[in-house]
């Protein structure tokens, strides 16, 4: 089975397209115009470096899941590399060293190409997609981790986070269940998939790891699921009530949008929890 191929970033594409070929050919210049010649060379060199400058990501390219590194972190890294290379006039500094983090050659920093081996439409808006892994390799994700998918719709690059649902010990493949929405940009991209296409992923991400049976005594378990289950809007007063009703120091897990998690973190601090007593996905 074919190994995944590295996907070039836009900055890397710029390097390949602008920096790999020879410079512009110089014609004969009269002896009366040496200053003009120097100015032309400097202008061409400056333009060449500007062409190599990394492109700042669009908001649509951030999945909003708090990944580390985020697409904006990668941009700042590439920008610092470009500034150092420009200051020293050494284009070799633009070459990046790719890092691999698990058996399937996943990388948190670089999008890799994975072959789509099957697309099953389970309902009118839900798709189960299988991606091929090289040989009998495993994806290597732990429960609680996710991947970032990159897509392009109408020349707009978008990125979204998804969690594979295939067994952790699945060999030679991984599967993702995706619900599509009528107005979703990534949904338009996913609906176009068919077996044999290629999709680009990077990861894994997620710093909270689930461990089976990590709570091993009745005293550590919640004393009542039914009586303390609330439906509706979470606010400061409700969280203070919930935290205050706990017989033991609670540990809160918060998952939602960036604004939601920010608000919940503030409410939990106001309710008396320390920063090490909650986790923000």
C-alpha positions in Angstrom: 0.0 0.0 0.0 1.3 3.4 -0.8 2.7 5.5 2.0 1.1 8.8 2.8 2.6 11.7 1.1 3.5 15.0 2.7 1.3 17.9 1.7 3.1 21.2 1.1 2.0 24.3 3.0 1.5 27.5 1.0 4.8 28.8 2.3 6.5 25.6 1.2 4.9 25.9 -2.2 6.2 29.5 -2.5 9.7 28.2 -1.7 9.4 25.5 -4.4 7.9 27.9 -7.0 10.0 31.0 -6.4 13.2 30.0 -4.8 14.2 26.8 -6.7 14.8 28.2 -10.1 17.6 30.4 -11.3 17.5 34.2 -10.9 16.6 36.5 -13.8 19.1 36.7 -16.6 21.0 40.0 -16.8 21.5 41.8 -20.1 24.2 44.2 -21.0 24.1 47.6 -19.2 26.0 50.7 -20.3 28.9 52.1 -18.2 26.8 55.2 -17.6 24.2 53.3 -15.5 25.9 51.3 -12.7 23.7 52.8 -10.0 20.5 52.0 -11.8 21.7 48.4 -12.2 22.4 48.0 -8.5 19.0 49.4 -7.6 17.3 47.0 -10.0 19.1 44.0 -8.5 18.1 45.1 -5.0 14.5 45.6 -6.1 14.4 42.1 -7.7 15.9 40.5 -4.6 13.4 42.3 -2.3 10.5 41.1 -4.5 11.9 37.6 -4.4 11.9 37.5 -0.6 8.4 39.0 -0.4 7.2 36.2 -2.6 8.7 33.7 -0.1 7.0 35.3 2.9 4.5 32.9 4.6 0.8 33.7 4.0 -1.2 34.6 7.1 -4.0 32.1 7.7 -7.6 33.1 7.2 -10.0 32.7 10.2 -11.7 29.8 8.3 -8.4 27.9 8.5 -8.7 27.7 12.3 -10.9 24.9 13.6 -11.4 26.6 17.0 -10.6 23.5 19.0 -7.6 24.9 20.8 -5.0 22.7 19.0 -1.4 23.0 19.8 0.2 23.9 17.5 -2.7 26.0 16.0 -2.5 27.0 12.3 -1.6 30.5 13.6 1.2 29.1 15.7 2.6 27.4 12.6 2.3 30.7 10.7 4.3 32.6 13.4 6.9 29.8 13.4 7.3 30.0 9.6 7.3 33.8 9.7 10.1 33.8 12.2 12.0 31.4 10.0 11.5 33.6 7.0 12.6 36.7 8.8 15.8 35.0 10.0 16.5 33.7 6.5 15.9 37.1 5.0 18.1 38.9 7.5 21.0 36.5 6.7 20.1 36.2 3.0 20.2 32.4 3.3 17.3 30.7 1.7 18.4 27.3 3.0 17.0 28.3 6.4 13.5 28.1 4.9 13.7 24.4 4.6 11.8 22.7 7.4 12.5 19.5 9.1 9.3 17.3 9.2 8.5 15.5 12.4 6.7 12.2 12.7 4.9 11.3 15.9 3.2 7.9 15.4 3.4 4.7 13.3 1.1 6.0 10.6 3.4 9.0 10.1 1.0 11.5 11.5 2.4 15.0 12.2 0.8 17.7 14.4 2.5 20.4 12.2 2.2 19.0 8.7 -0.9 17.9 6.7 -0.4 14.4 5.3 -2.3 12.7 2.4 -4.5 9.7 3.2 -6.3 7.7 0.6 -10.1 7.3 1.0 -10.9 3.6 0.6 -14.6 3.7 1.3 -17.5 6.2 1.7 -20.8 4.9 3.2 -23.8 7.2 3.4 -25.5 6.1 6.6 -28.3 8.7 6.6 -29.3 11.6 4.3 -26.7 13.8 6.1 -24.2 11.4 7.8 -21.2 9.7 6.2 -18.9 7.0 7.4 -15.5 7.4 5.7 -12.6 4.9 5.8 -9.0 6.1 5.2 -6.2 3.7 4.4 -3.1 3.4 6.5 0.2 1.9 5.2 0.5 -1.8 5.6 -0.9 -3.0 9.0 0.0 0.1 10.8 -2.3 1.7 13.4 -3.3 5.3 13.7 -2.0 5.5 17.3 -4.6 7.9 18.8 -5.6 7.6 22.4 -9.1 8.1 23.7 -9.7 11.9 23.9 -7.5 12.8 21.0 -8.6 14.2 17.6 -7.3 15.1 14.1 -7.6 18.2 11.9 -9.0 17.9 8.4 -8.2 20.4 5.7 -10.5 21.1 2.8 -10.9 23.7 0.0 -14.3 25.1 -1.1 -14.5 27.8 -3.8 -10.7 28.5 -3.3 -11.3 29.0 0.5 -9.2 26.8 2.7 -11.0 25.5 5.8 -10.0 23.2 8.7 -12.2 21.3 11.1 -11.6 18.8 14.0 -12.9 15.2 13.9 -12.4 12.2 16.2 -11.9 8.8 14.5 -14.4 6.2 15.7 -12.5 3.1 14.6 -11.1 0.8 17.3 -7.8 1.9 18.7 -6.2 -1.3 17.5 -7.6 -1.2 14.0 -4.8 -2.1 11.5 -4.5 -0.6 8.0 -7.3 1.9 8.3 -9.1 4.5 10.4 -12.7 5.6 10.2 -14.4 9.0 10.8 -18.2 9.6 11.1 -19.1 13.0 9.7 -22.5 14.8 9.9 -23.0 17.2 7.1 -25.0 20.5 7.2 -26.7 22.2 4.4 -24.8 25.5 4.9 -21.5 23.9 6.1 -18.4 24.7 4.1 -16.6 21.5 5.2 -19.8 19.6 4.5 -19.7 20.6 0.9 -16.2 19.3 0.7 -17.0 16.0 2.4 -20.1 15.4 0.2 -17.8 15.5 -2.8 -15.7 12.5 -1.6 -15.6 9.2 -3.3 -13.4 6.1 -2.9 -9.9 6.8 -4.4 -9.9 10.5 -3.4 -7.3 11.9 -1.1 -7.9 13.9 2.1 -5.3 15.7 4.2 -5.1 15.3 8.0 -2.7 16.5 10.8 -2.5 15.6 14.5 -3.0 14.1 16.9 -4.3 16.7 19.3 -5.8 16.6 22.8 -4.1 16.7 26.2 -6.8 14.9 28.2 -6.5 11.1 28.2 -9.3 8.8 29.3 -8.2 5.8 31.4 -10.8 3.0 31.8 -11.8 2.5 35.5 -9.7 5.4 36.7 -12.3 6.0 39.4 -12.0 2.8 41.4 -14.1 3.4 44.5 -17.8 4.3 45.1 -16.7 7.3 47.1 -15.0 8.9 44.1 -18.1 8.5 41.8 -20.8 11.1 41.5 -23.4 10.5 44.3 -26.4 11.1 42.0 -26.6 11.3 38.3 -30.3 11.8 38.0 -30.9 14.5 40.7 -27.9 16.6 39.5 -28.5 16.5 35.8 -29.5 19.9 34.5 -30.9 20.9 31.1 -30.7 24.5 30.0 -28.4 27.5 30.1 -25.3 27.2 32.3 -24.6 30.4 34.2 -22.5 31.5 37.1 -25.2 30.9 39.7 -25.9 27.3 38.5 -22.2 26.4 38.5 -21.8 27.8 42.0 -24.8 25.7 43.1 -23.4 22.5 41.5 -19.9 23.0 42.9 -21.2 23.8 46.3 -23.3 20.7 46.4 -20.4 18.3 45.8 -19.2 16.4 48.8 -15.7 16.1 47.4 -13.6 18.5 45.4 -15.0 18.1 41.8 -13.1 17.9 38.6 -14.9 19.7 35.7 -14.6 18.8 32.0 -15.6 21.6 29.6 -16.2 21.2 25.9 -17.7 23.8 23.6 -16.9 26.9 21.5 -14.0 29.2 22.4 -16.3 31.7 24.0 -18.2 29.0 25.9 -15.1 27.5 27.4 -13.8 31.0 28.3 -17.0 31.8 30.2 -17.2 28.4 31.9 -13.6 28.7 33.1 -14.4 32.1 34.7 -17.5 30.7 36.3 -15.6 27.7 37.7 -12.9 30.0 39.2 -15.6 32.2 40.7 -17.2 29.0 42.2 -14.0 28.3 44.0 -12.3 25.7 41.8 -8.6 26.0 41.1 -7.2 26.0 37.6 -6.0 22.4 38.1 -9.6 21.3 38.9 -11.0 21.7 35.4 -10.0 20.8 31.9 -10.9 22.8 28.8 -11.1 20.7 25.6 
